[in-house]
Amino acid sequence: MTRSWFNPRTLLDPAVLADIYRHEDPAANAWLFPETVIEHGESLDASVAIPDELVDLYRQLGRPTPLLRATRLEEHLGTRSAIYLKREDVLPNGSFKISSALAQAWFGKREGRTVVVTETAAGQTGVAAALASSLVGLSCEILMVRSSFDRKQLRRLLMASYGADVRPSPSEDTEAGRRFIAAGHQDGSIAIATSEVFELLDGRSGGMNIAGSLLDFTLLYSSVIGLEVTEQLRQLDVVPEVAVGCVGGGSSFGGFALPMLDAHPDLRLVATESTAIPTLTKGRYDFDHPDGEGQAPPLKMFSLGHDFSAPKMHASGLRYHAASPIVSALVHQGRIEAEAHDETEAMEAALLLARLQGLVVSPESSYSLLSAFRRATDPELPPANIVVLVSGSGHLDLDAYASLLTPPAAP
Amino acid sequence: MTRSWFNPRTLLDPAVLADIYRHEDPAANAWLFPETVIEHGESLDASVAIPDELVDLYRQLGRPTPLLRATRLEEHLGTRSAIYLKREDVLPNGSFKISSALAQAWFGKREGRTVVVTETAAGQTGVAAALASSLVGLSCEILMVRSSFDRKQLRRLLMASYGADVRPSPSEDTEAGRRFIAAGHQDGSIAIATSEVFELLDGRSGGMNIAGSLLDFTLLYSSVIGLEVTEQLRQLDVVPEVAVGCVGGGSSFGGFALPMLDAHPDLRLVATESTAIPTLTKGRYDFDHPDGEGQAPPLKMFSLGHDFSAPKMHASGLRYHAASPIVSALVHQGRIEAEAHDETEAMEAALLLARLQGLVVSPESSYSLLSAFRRATDPELPPANIVVLVSGSGHLDLDAYASLLTPPAAP
């Protein structure tokens, strides 16, 4: 088990970093996140030590997660490439998100914060925040976008089982919520939920937010994923040649792929996304607001525009208009390749994996599977060691699988 | 990874075994199950070799599964006992059942069977059968009790994702189904589904059934669980003193607890069940029919009567009137202690575990958790090394957790 996080900020020139964040006031987030978390997000050190108690918590949750060589899949594809799956799906909350949420909650608790108030759309961030809060002893309130609150009942139940108070957004509890309800925005959005959370936290001492993705410290805290892969491959005496992960906000990709560069500087990095939200492949690399309302200071990153209206899709975790500034800069520099894939083709790859290996992966991960399958079966390319991030389990997203089944298995 | 299964039949005197099965015609099941499976179920050898290909399949699914020392739980309980959790919940189908289903399907495929037709109630057996069939290349048809078919949509979707054709029972496809529908038994029952499956298999060449529990070979094939625990504890240099698992049909308990006796003959074995279906604690040890209709030859075992009407409960896997003849005999001999617990208290133990360790276990496992908590906190008893079987994941049973939440988190 790794004893320190890898700092992905060190992959960028300090001048580039300074430019990305030139509109940001470092003090502005201080009330929102624990001081230590803010410091980590601004660090230029190559690595950051993980407190012993947090190492133990990671272990209790099942870290390191398994790295599986999917030999049955390889045989089916008829490839001479090796395909390794990093299985974040086995974490008890069902996704990689706990590793970052837990660190944020743990530092918050140590600094005397008492309550987490956070927003969630489809629920993966909320589930991770709820579990992290429970594990470190913070109370937890979650504003869940109402359309998901109504449709994603199991994620909501999981948050409640972990002890969180889950409410639909827009709510009647905030001015912002009441304003949006009055304007007819009953379904809500992550931007509205965020506004409500800020309002709730603003007047509350001891409160803190847990960030789901995008911010540099979420990549830092997620770097346990890539550090584990590096060590697992070292034990197998395997040199990875391609690493594939999906990008929504960018924390899973950044935490998975970037830490491997230390040991494997020639590693090819492939970031996948949906053709429906082609941030990295068709977005603009420029300054844009990270929030939907355009109130937060702009960051330099790939974006489809902060007013981009994300279509409905199975991979709710990819429904975001922009991507991590660090990941964006590395895509812009050509260090990371970006690929957009069709949702149905991606889910077909996931269904194939389920039938060959039993693994039911999250819809987000399906895009990376498809990319790996194509790379492994491309007759123009030599065999390679390909590592794919399975960022979460699809057991609570089985409706995405059902959409492929003929005749449909569910109404 | 173990290379052979432990044969639990060798724990009984051959004369006792012969008595248990004295009404059975060994040839009677030959059409229903693969020959090798039948042979294994009648074997008196101490162990049975696992074919290499099956060892590899077990590995691909994530065996050995983790053994977790739940130190956070221990601290919360304030106990000096050590509590180890054997985590079958991480298997991709969500429960221990795949290890037995896979062996049955693999031997069937080797013998030229082409299609699995099997019955399922809440769906754990069906999900395992669907995945096993997909992995070895058999087609799979599942008759699912209609009340579960309508309510347990996610398990049904999971079976369909694994490629199975899932139909509600009673169905219009069989005489038995039509008879029960005409008689107004629309909701179905596992007995009705079994009748339909037998009828469908009777006229079909190449067909086979996958048994979910009860039969000796299901305990044999599940013995990988206990063999793994033995090896995992050996590596930790820990001698287990108490092993706790729940009993429905008895295959998880038999596969988990009994193989440990070889290395640890003094191990205390505790079988848990619900006070709502107190087979081992209040049932009768005598001959009874394993099926609900009373047509199959009687076996000597603990039973509440084959016409027992099981109440609705969260732990659907425990809704069975009898228990494995092997487990029953060992309970009768006093080698296994049986305990019945209240459903709500058991689910409260599960909820506590979720909040302390993140693990959301199946409702079946909650009874064993409660037993372990009580043992660990009993001031009259010395500290002990306690191993608890977590037989499956509760992610698809979150309604059981919701029932404890106040105010209720779901309608």
Interface residues (C-beta under 8 A of the other chain):
Chain A: D56 Q60 L61 G62 P66 L68 A70 T71 R72 R87 V90 L91 P92 N93 G94 I98 L131 S134 L135 Q153 L154 R156 L157 L158 A160 S161 Y162 G163 V166 L351 A354 R355 L356 Q357 G358 L359 V360 S393 H395 L396 L398 D399 Y401 A402 L405 A409 A410
Chain B: D56 Q60 L61 G62 P66 L68 A70 T71 R72 R87 V90 L91 P92 N93 G94 I98 L131 S134 L135 Q153 L154 R156 L157 L158 A160 S161 Y162 G163 V166 L351 A354 R355 L356 Q357 G358 L359 V360 S393 H395 L396 L398 D399 Y401 A402 L405 A409 A410
